[in-house]
Amino acid sequence: MQRWIVLGAVMVALMFGGSFFAYQNYKQNQSQPIWVPLPINPQLPGEKRTELAKELKAKLAKPEILTQVAKDLGLARTWGLNSDAEAGEEIFRRLFVRVGDAATPMGNVPSINVGVNGKVKEKAISEKLSLRLIEDVWKILGIKGSPKKAP
């Protein structure tokens, strides 16, 4: 009888361990968008904000820009794709430009959020990708970006 009790306890422990592993795997594959907000003029009307966001996405989503971003970050190798062009297509699939709000020292102001959709386990890649995309947004808008810090 004691053997059956021990066997049952082992089975329950294995079930709890497997459930914990499955839950952790589930949590790591959840969607997590990462973006960089660009504050804009609060007096700008709502339709002008959305129009500006659409224009910015159209300019940012050019294949040559996305391929260069993929090449700079080495995303083809990271994502296991054959070429930088394929990685650029994947960036295009994940890219978003939305109208939202940004917290500033003067309070919440309207913003255009430029970012990518990714998974929780890809957070580091998504952060690097969003920051690299914002450099191209600065170029598109004619804004001189902040100087790069030496490592």
Secondary structure, DSSP 8 states (H G I E B T S, - for coil): -HHHHHHHHHHHHHHHHHHHHHHHHHHHTSB--EEEEEE--TTS-HHHHHHHHHHHHHHHT-HHHHHHHHHHHTHHHHHT-S-HHHHHHHHHHHEEEEEEEEEETTEEEEEEEEEE--BGGGHHHHHHHHHHHHHHHHHHHT---------
